[in-house]
Amino acid sequence: LEDITPKPFQENTLKQGYLEKRSRDHSFFGSEWQKRWCVLNRKTFYYYASEKSKQPKGNFSIEHYSARLASHLRKDSRKRCCFELICPGKRTYEFTAPSPAEAEDWVDQIQFLLKGEYLSSLTIPCDEEDEEELYNDVDSSDSMNTASHNTTLNQDEPNMDMEEEDIYEVLPGEQPNVQ
């Protein structure tokens, strides 16, 4: 049962999957790429040793970061699969996705979150005072709309009489009633 149990952030997860993450520590031979299970939720990017890991190896808030494709990170055949997360004054995170399309999707999802579209779509006003004001506004605008709607109907009534004959459909096999 524990293997099937969703991670704590599952309900807010926008994207998850295996990526190669460039290690921060550069060895004598250059930087290393390590396979990590990555999870993106509304505000935070988590990376785990594997999909079954319970504790993340690390995480960071994506607020103020920007995401972009970064083919300069690798020189091999997977260079079109690379992207990076950048924030002035903070660590840059570098990743390699399984495919160029997957890298693009990660970048798109992160940019979507950064624009605030996902967050604003989940925002629900919960201040009781504001709700009452909203209801009062709705009531007053409804009564105004009804009054203007009635005025419009009264203006249109004479036109309705002239077009009344045109609203009836002549069925096949019937003769039109011409007066």
ZAMI-931879 format. One record per residue: z, y, x of N, C-alpha, C in turn. Coordinates in pm, whole numbers, padded with zeros to 5 digits. Layout:
BEGIN
+--------+--------+--------+--------+--------+--------+--------+--------+--------+
!   n_zz !   n_yy !   n_xx !  ca_zz !  ca_yy !  ca_xx !   c_zz !   c_yy !   c_xx !
+--------+--------+--------+--------+--------+--------+--------+--------+--------+
!      Z !      Y !      X !      Z !      Y !      X !      Z !      Y !      X !
...
+--------+--------+--------+--------+--------+--------+--------+--------+--------+
// end
This chain:
BEGIN
+--------+--------+--------+--------+--------+--------+--------+--------+--------+
!   n_zz !   n_yy !   n_xx !  ca_zz !  ca_yy !  ca_xx !   c_zz !   c_yy !   c_xx !
+--------+--------+--------+--------+--------+--------+--------+--------+--------+
!  00000 ! -00121 !  00082 !  00000 !  00000 !  00000 !  00000 !  00126 !  00085 !
!  00067 !  00124 !  00202 !  00075 !  00244 !  00284 ! -00062 !  00289 !  00335 !
! -00151 !  00194 !  00363 ! -00283 !  00229 !  00413 ! -00365 !  00303 !  00308 !
! -00341 !  00273 !  00181 ! -00418 !  00334 !  00071 ! -00358 !  00468 !  00030 !
! -00230 !  00490 !  00061 ! -00162 !  00612 !  00021 ! -00235 !  00734 !  00078 !
! -00270 !  00830 ! -00010 ! -00341 !  00949 !  00041 ! -00251 !  01034 !  00128 !
! -00311 !  01106 !  00220 ! -00237 !  01198 !  00306 ! -00178 !  01309 !  00219 !
! -00074 !  01376 !  00267 ! -00008 !  01478 !  00185 ! -00100 !  01590 !  00140 !
! -00209 !  01615 !  00211 ! -00295 !  01728 !  00179 ! -00417 !  01685 !  00098 !
! -00423 !  01560 !  00055 ! -00541 !  01505 ! -00012 ! -00586 !  01588 ! -00133 !
! -00492 !  01636 ! -00215 ! -00531 !  01707 ! -00337 ! -00597 !  01842 ! -00308 !
! -00570 !  01901 ! -00193 ! -00630 !  02031 ! -00160 ! -00742 !  02018 ! -00058 !
! -00780 !  01896 ! -00025 ! -00879 !  01873 !  00080 ! -01018 !  01912 !  00033 !
! -01084 !  01995 !  00115 ! -01221 !  02034 !  00086 ! -01320 !  01946 !  00161 !
! -01282 !  01904 !  00281 ! -01370 !  01820 !  00361 ! -01285 !  01741 !  00458 !
! -01330 !  01618 !  00488 ! -01262 !  01536 !  00588 ! -01362 !  01440 !  00649 !
! -01334 !  01398 !  00770 ! -01422 !  01303 !  00836 ! -01397 !  01303 !  00986 !
! -01463 !  01209 !  01054 ! -01448 !  01201 !  01199 ! -01535 !  01304 !  01268 !
! -01474 !  01373 !  01364 ! -01543 !  01467 !  01452 ! -01495 !  01438 !  01594 !
! -01574 !  01478 !  01690 ! -01525 !  01477 !  01828 ! -01474 !  01618 !  01856 !
! -01351 !  01624 !  01907 ! -01289 !  01753 !  01939 ! -01279 !  01765 !  02090 !
! -01318 !  01880 !  02141 ! -01308 !  01902 !  02285 ! -01163 !  01929 !  02321 !
! -01112 !  01857 !  02419 ! -00972 !  01875 !  02459 ! -00952 !  02010 !  02526 !
! -00833 !  02062 !  02512 ! -00800 !  02191 !  02571 ! -00785 !  02177 !  02722 !
! -00730 !  02065 !  02764 ! -00710 !  02042 !  02908 ! -00841 !  01995 !  02969 !
! -00891 !  02071 !  03062 ! -01015 !  02035 !  03129 ! -00980 !  01953 !  03252 !
! -01035 !  01833 !  03259 ! -01008 !  01747 !  03374 ! -01097 !  01788 !  03491 !
! -01081 !  01719 !  03600 ! -01161 !  01745 !  03719 ! -01310 !  01728 !  03689 !
! -01342 !  01637 !  03598 ! -01482 !  01606 !  03565 ! -01535 !  01691 !  03450 !
! -01458 !  01787 !  03404 ! -01500 !  01869 !  03290 ! -01416 !  01836 !  03169 !
! -01450 !  01894 !  03056 ! -01369 !  01871 !  02937 ! -01405 !  01737 !  02873 !
! -01310 !  01682 !  02804 ! -01330 !  01553 !  02736 ! -01347 !  01575 !  02587 !
! -01429 !  01491 !  02526 ! -01446 !  01491 !  02381 ! -01371 !  01371 !  02326 !
! -01282 !  01395 !  02230 ! -01202 !  01288 !  02172 ! -01230 !  01277 !  02024 !
! -01248 !  01154 !  01977 ! -01274 !  01130 !  01835 ! -01146 !  01157 !  01757 !
! -01157 !  01241 !  01653 ! -01042 !  01278 !  01571 ! -01080 !  01274 !  01423 !
! -00985 !  01232 !  01340 ! -01002 !  01240 !  01195 ! -00961 !  01381 !  01156 !
! -01054 !  01458 !  01102 ! -01028 !  01599 !  01071 ! -01022 !  01621 !  00921 !
! -00930 !  01704 !  00880 ! -00909 !  01734 !  00738 ! -00902 !  01886 !  00722 !
! -00986 !  01937 !  00634 ! -00988 !  02080 !  00604 ! -00934 !  02099 !  00463 !
! -00824 !  02173 !  00452 ! -00778 !  02209 !  00318 ! -00794 !  02358 !  00300 !
! -00734 !  02415 !  00196 ! -00760 !  02555 !  00161 ! -00727 !  02654 !  00272 !
! -00626 !  02625 !  00354 ! -00583 !  02723 !  00453 ! -00574 !  02668 !  00595 !
! -00573 !  02536 !  00611 ! -00540 !  02476 !  00739 ! -00639 !  02368 !  00779 !
! -00667 !  02360 !  00907 ! -00751 !  02256 !  00966 ! -00657 !  02161 !  01041 !
! -00655 !  02033 !  01001 ! -00570 !  01931 !  01064 ! -00658 !  01835 !  01142 !
! -00607 !  01782 !  01253 ! -00678 !  01674 !  01321 ! -00578 !  01566 !  01360 !
! -00619 !  01442 !  01333 ! -00537 !  01323 !  01353 ! -00602 !  01231 !  01455 !
! -00523 !  01141 !  01514 ! -00577 !  01043 !  01608 ! -00676 !  00951 !  01536 !
! -00643 !  00914 !  01412 ! -00733 !  00830 !  01332 ! -00709 !  00857 !  01184 !
! -00793 !  00797 !  01101 ! -00782 !  00815 !  00956 ! -00648 !  00764 !  00903 !
! -00590 !  00665 !  00970 ! -00465 !  00604 !  00923 ! -00340 !  00674 !  00977 !
! -00357 !  00767 !  01068 ! -00241 !  00835 !  01127 ! -00164 !  00913 !  01021 !
! -00032 !  00908 !  01033 !  00052 !  00979 !  00936 !  00080 !  01123 !  00982 !
!  00094 !  01143 !  01112 !  00125 !  01275 !  01167 !  00001 !  01331 !  01236 !
! -00032 !  01457 !  01210 ! -00147 !  01517 !  01279 ! -00118 !  01536 !  01428 !
! -00222 !  01527 !  01508 ! -00211 !  01559 !  01651 ! -00200 !  01710 !  01667 !
! -00254 !  01781 !  01568 ! -00246 !  01926 !  01571 ! -00302 !  01986 !  01444 !
! -00277 !  02113 !  01424 ! -00334 !  02185 !  01310 ! -00330 !  02334 !  01341 !
! -00411 !  02408 !  01267 ! -00411 !  02554 !  01281 ! -00459 !  02616 !  01151 !
! -00409 !  02734 !  01124 ! -00451 !  02809 !  01005 ! -00591 !  02863 !  01032 !
! -00683 !  02847 !  00936 ! -00820 !  02895 !  00956 ! -00834 !  03044 !  00923 !
! -00726 !  03104 !  00874 ! -00731 !  03246 !  00842 ! -00768 !  03327 !  00966 !
! -00860 !  03419 !  00952 ! -00910 !  03507 !  01058 ! -01004 !  03437 !  01157 !
! -01028 !  03306 !  01137 ! -01124 !  03236 !  01222 ! -01264 !  03254 !  01165 !
! -01363 !  03234 !  01248 ! -01500 !  03227 !  01199 ! -01559 !  03097 !  01253 !
! -01653 !  03040 !  01179 ! -01715 !  02914 !  01217 ! -01863 !  02937 !  01240 !
! -01917 !  02871 !  01343 ! -02061 !  02883 !  01369 ! -02110 !  02760 !  01445 !
! -02237 !  02730 !  01426 ! -02299 !  02623 !  01502 ! -02304 !  02666 !  01647 !
! -02288 !  02571 !  01740 ! -02277 !  02608 !  01882 ! -02343 !  02502 !  01970 !
! -02475 !  02505 !  01977 ! -02548 !  02404 !  02054 ! -02524 !  02416 !  02205 !
! -02468 !  02529 !  02249 ! -02440 !  02547 !  02393 ! -02323 !  02462 !  02443 !
! -02247 !  02399 !  02352 ! -02128 !  02325 !  02393 ! -02160 !  02195 !  02466 !
! -02278 !  02139 !  02438 ! -02316 !  02012 !  02501 ! -02458 !  02023 !  02555 !
! -02485 !  01941 !  02653 ! -02619 !  01939 !  02711 ! -02694 !  01812 !  02671 !
! -02626 !  01719 !  02606 ! -02689 !  01591 !  02570 ! -02759 !  01597 !  02435 !
! -02797 !  01482 !  02381 ! -02875 !  01474 !  02256 ! -02794 !  01519 !  02135 !
! -02662 !  01535 !  02150 ! -02579 !  01572 !  02035 ! -02551 !  01722 !  02031 !
! -02622 !  01802 !  02110 ! -02594 !  01945 !  02115 ! -02616 !  02014 !  01981 !
! -02707 !  01963 !  01898 ! -02732 !  02024 !  01767 ! -02625 !  01986 !  01664 !
! -02529 !  01903 !  01705 ! -02421 !  01858 !  01617 ! -02291 !  01937 !  01640 !
! -02296 !  02036 !  01727 ! -02175 !  02107 !  01768 ! -02150 !  02233 !  01684 !
! -02022 !  02260 !  01665 ! -01980 !  02386 !  01603 ! -01846 !  02427 !  01662 !
! -01812 !  02553 !  01643 ! -01686 !  02603 !  01696 ! -01618 !  02696 !  01596 !
! -01487 !  02701 !  01608 ! -01405 !  02792 !  01528 ! -01345 !  02894 !  01624 !
! -01372 !  03021 !  01599 ! -01336 !  03127 !  01691 ! -01248 !  03230 !  01620 !
! -01147 !  03276 !  01691 ! -01064 !  03387 !  01642 ! -01024 !  03470 !  01763 !
! -01053 !  03601 !  01761 ! -01016 !  03686 !  01875 ! -00867 !  03676 !  01905 !
! -00835 !  03654 !  02032 ! -00695 !  03646 !  02073 ! -00631 !  03510 !  02050 !
! -00706 !  03415 !  01992 ! -00651 !  03281 !  01968 ! -00742 !  03176 !  02031 !
! -00695 !  03055 !  02033 ! -00771 !  02944 !  02091 ! -00901 !  02921 !  02013 !
! -01008 !  02889 !  02084 ! -01134 !  02849 !  02022 ! -01134 !  02696 !  02013 !
! -01167 !  02644 !  01895 ! -01173 !  02499 !  01873 ! -01320 !  02458 !  01870 !
! -01352 !  02353 !  01945 ! -01490 !  02307 !  01958 ! -01501 !  02163 !  01909 !
! -01605 !  02137 !  01826 ! -01621 !  02007 !  01764 ! -01766 !  01959 !  01772 !
! -01781 !  01827 !  01767 ! -01913 !  01766 !  01754 ! -01909 !  01677 !  01631 !
! -02002 !  01699 !  01538 ! -02012 !  01621 !  01416 ! -02106 !  01502 !  01442 !
! -02107 !  01403 !  01351 ! -02196 !  01287 !  01367 ! -02345 !  01323 !  01360 !
! -02379 !  01433 !  01291 ! -02520 !  01471 !  01276 ! -02530 !  01624 !  01266 !
! -02649 !  01680 !  01290 ! -02666 !  01826 !  01273 ! -02634 !  01871 !  01130 !
! -02675 !  01791 !  01030 ! -02648 !  01826 !  00890 ! -02499 !  01829 !  00862 !
! -02427 !  01735 !  00919 ! -02281 !  01728 !  00900 ! -02214 !  01849 !  00966 !
! -02261 !  01888 !  01083 ! -02206 !  02007 !  01151 ! -02227 !  02130 !  01064 !
! -02346 !  02141 !  01007 ! -02378 !  02255 !  00920 ! -02286 !  02257 !  00798 !
! -02259 !  02138 !  00742 ! -02174 !  02130 !  00624 ! -02030 !  02172 !  00658 !
! -01979 !  02131 !  00773 ! -01845 !  02175 !  00814 ! -01840 !  02327 !  00824 !
! -01940 !  02385 !  00889 ! -01945 !  02531 !  00905 ! -01953 !  02599 !  00768 !
! -02039 !  02546 !  00679 ! -02053 !  02604 !  00545 ! -01921 !  02599 !  00468 !
! -01852 !  02485 !  00473 ! -01725 !  02470 !  00400 ! -01619 !  02568 !  00453 !
! -01613 !  02583 !  00585 ! -01515 !  02673 !  00645 ! -01547 !  02818 !  00608 !
! -01675 !  02855 !  00615 ! -01714 !  02991 !  00578 ! -01685 !  03018 !  00430 !
! -01708 !  02918 !  00346 ! -01677 !  02928 !  00202 ! -01530 !  02962 !  00183 !
! -01443 !  02891 !  00255 ! -01299 !  02918 !  00244 ! -01264 !  03057 !  00296 !
! -01326 !  03094 !  00407 ! -01293 !  03224 !  00467 ! -01335 !  03341 !  00380 !
! -01437 !  03323 !  00299 ! -01480 !  03430 !  00207 ! -01380 !  03447 !  00094 !
! -01292 !  03350 !  00076 ! -01191 !  03359 ! -00028 ! -01240 !  03312 ! -00164 !
! -01363 !  03259 ! -00171 ! -01417 !  03216 ! -00300 ! -01336 !  03100 ! -00356 !
! -01302 !  03005 ! -00270 ! -01226 !  02889 ! -00317 ! -01087 !  02931 ! -00361 !
! -01023 !  03017 ! -00283 ! -00888 !  03062 ! -00317 ! -00887 !  03142 ! -00446 !
! -00984 !  03232 ! -00464 ! -00984 !  03315 ! -00584 ! -01015 !  03232 ! -00708 !
! -01091 !  03123 ! -00691 ! -01122 !  03040 ! -00809 ! -00999 !  02965 ! -00855 !
! -00897 !  02951 ! -00768 ! -00775 !  02880 ! -00805 ! -00663 !  02975 ! -00848 !
! -00687 !  03105 ! -00837 ! -00583 !  03202 ! -00867 ! -00565 !  03216 ! -01018 !
! -00441 !  03203 ! -01061 ! -00410 !  03215 ! -01203 ! -00299 !  03319 ! -01215 !
! -00320 !  03425 ! -01295 ! -00212 !  03524 ! -01308 ! -00090 !  03462 ! -01374 !
!  00027 !  03487 ! -01317 !  00146 !  03423 ! -01375 !  00258 !  03523 ! -01400 !
!  00233 !  03651 ! -01383 !  00335 !  03752 ! -01409 !  00337 !  03779 ! -01559 !
!  00452 !  03755 ! -01622 !  00459 !  03765 ! -01769 !  00426 !  03905 ! -01820 !
!  00468 !  04009 ! -01747 !  00439 !  04145 ! -01792 !  00289 !  04169 ! -01797 !
!  00218 !  04123 ! -01695 !  00073 !  04140 ! -01692 !  00008 !  04067 ! -01809 !
!  00060 !  03948 ! -01841 !  00001 !  03871 ! -01951 !  00012 !  03948 ! -02082 !
!  00129 !  04008 ! -02107 !  00144 !  04082 ! -02232 !  00049 !  04200 ! -02238 !
!  00034 !  04268 ! -02126 ! -00060 !  04380 ! -02123 ! -00200 !  04330 ! -02151 !
! -00234 !  04216 ! -02095 ! -00367 !  04159 ! -02119 ! -00388 !  04135 ! -02269 !
! -00287 !  04076 ! -02333 ! -00301 !  04049 ! -02476 ! -00316 !  04178 ! -02555 !
! -00238 !  04281 ! -02519 ! -00249 !  04409 ! -02588 ! -00388 !  04468 ! -02570 !
! -00442 !  04458 ! -02448 ! -00577 !  04509 ! -02422 ! -00679 !  04434 ! -02506 !
! -00664 !  04304 ! -02515 ! -00759 !  04223 ! -02591 ! -00753 !  04261 ! -02738 !
! -00631 !  04277 ! -02791 ! -00617 !  04312 ! -02932 ! -00683 !  04446 ! -02962 !
! -00657 !  04546 ! -02877 ! -00712 !  04678 ! -02906 ! -00864 !  04677 ! -02891 !
! -00916 !  04604 ! -02794 ! -01062 !  04602 ! -02778 ! -01127 !  04523 ! -02891 !
! -01058 !  04420 ! -02943 ! -01113 !  04343 ! -03055 ! -01131 !  04432 ! -03177 !
! -01028 !  04512 ! -03206 ! -01039 !  04595 ! -03326 ! -01148 !  04701 ! -03307 !
! -01166 !  04749 ! -03185 ! -01272 !  04846 ! -03159 ! -01409 !  04779 ! -03174 !
! -01420 !  04658 ! -03122 ! -01547 !  04587 ! -03131 ! -01585 !  04559 ! -03276 !
! -01485 !  04524 ! -03357 ! -01511 !  04495 ! -03498 ! -01564 !  04619 ! -03567 !
! -01502 !  04734 ! -03539 ! -01546 !  04858 ! -03604 ! -01689 !  04891 ! -03565 !
! -01721 !  04881 ! -03437 ! -01857 !  04915 ! -03395 ! -01955 !  04809 ! -03445 !
! -01911 !  04686 ! -03457 ! -01997 !  04579 ! -03507 ! -02034 !  04604 ! -03655 !
! -01933 !  04649 ! -03732 ! -01960 !  04678 ! -03873 ! -02059 !  04794 ! -03886 !
! -02044 !  04893 ! -03804 ! -02135 !  05008 ! -03807 ! -02277 !  04961 ! -03779 !
! -02291 !  04875 ! -03682 ! -02423 !  04824 ! -03646 ! -02483 !  04748 ! -03764 !
! -02403 !  04667 ! -03831 ! -02453 !  04590 ! -03945 ! -02502 !  04683 ! -04056 !
! -02423 !  04788 ! -04083 ! -02461 !  04880 ! -04189 ! -02593 !  04949 ! -04158 !
! -02617 !  04980 ! -04031 ! -02742 !  05045 ! -03995 ! -02860 !  04950 ! -04008 !
! -02837 !  04822 ! -03987 ! -02946 !  04725 ! -03990 ! -02981 !  04678 ! -04131 !
! -02893 !  04696 ! -04227 ! -02915 !  04639 ! -04360 ! -03048 !  04680 ! -04425 !
! -03090 !  04807 ! -04422 ! -03219 !  04840 ! -04486 ! -03335 !  04763 ! -04423 !
! -03333 !  04743 ! -04293 ! -03440 !  04668 ! -04228 ! -03443 !  04523 ! -04274 !
! -03328 !  04467 ! -04303 ! -03320 !  04327 ! -04346 ! -03396 !  04308 ! -04478 !
! -03388 !  04405 ! -04570 ! -03456 !  04393 ! -04699 ! -03606 !  04385 ! -04680 !
! -03661 !  04462 ! -04590 ! -03806 !  04464 ! -04570 ! -03854 !  04333 ! -04508 !
! -03774 !  04271 ! -04424 ! -03818 !  04150 ! -04356 ! -03773 !  04024 ! -04427 !
! -03709 !  04035 ! -04540 ! -03649 !  03920 ! -04605 ! -03751 !  03811 ! -04634 !
! -03872 !  03845 ! -04678 ! -03972 !  03746 ! -04714 ! -04017 !  03667 ! -04591 !
! -04014 !  03727 ! -04472 ! -04062 !  03663 ! -04351 ! -03970 !  03553 ! -04300 !
! -03847 !  03546 ! -04349 ! -03754 !  03449 ! -04293 ! -03772 !  03309 ! -04353 !
! -03850 !  03296 ! -04459 ! -03869 !  03165 ! -04519 ! -03986 !  03094 ! -04455 !
! -03970 !  02963 ! -04432 ! -04075 !  02884 ! -04368 ! -04159 !  02816 ! -04475 !
! -04290 !  02818 ! -04458 ! -04378 !  02748 ! -04550 ! -04395 !  02607 ! -04496 !
! -04358 !  02509 ! -04579 ! -04368 !  02368 ! -04539 ! -04511 !  02319 ! -04557 !
! -04552 !  02220 ! -04475 ! -04687 !  02166 ! -04491 ! -04707 !  02111 ! -04633 !
! -04822 !  02136 ! -04691 ! -04853 !  02087 ! -04826 ! -04811 !  02183 ! -04936 !
! -04740 !  02291 ! -04901 ! -04699 !  02389 ! -05003 ! -04786 !  02513 ! -04990 !
! -04809 !  02580 ! -05100 ! -04883 !  02705 ! -05099 ! -04785 !  02820 ! -05080 !
! -04819 !  02914 ! -04994 ! -04726 !  03029 ! -04978 ! -04719 !  03109 ! -05107 !
! -04603 !  03160 ! -05138 ! -04580 !  03237 ! -05259 ! -04611 !  03383 ! -05227 !
! -04733 !  03428 ! -05264 ! -04774 !  03565 ! -05235 ! -04757 !  03647 ! -05360 !
! -04693 !  03763 ! -05348 ! -04669 !  03847 ! -05467 ! -04757 !  03965 ! -05468 !
+--------+--------+--------+--------+--------+--------+--------+--------+--------+
// end
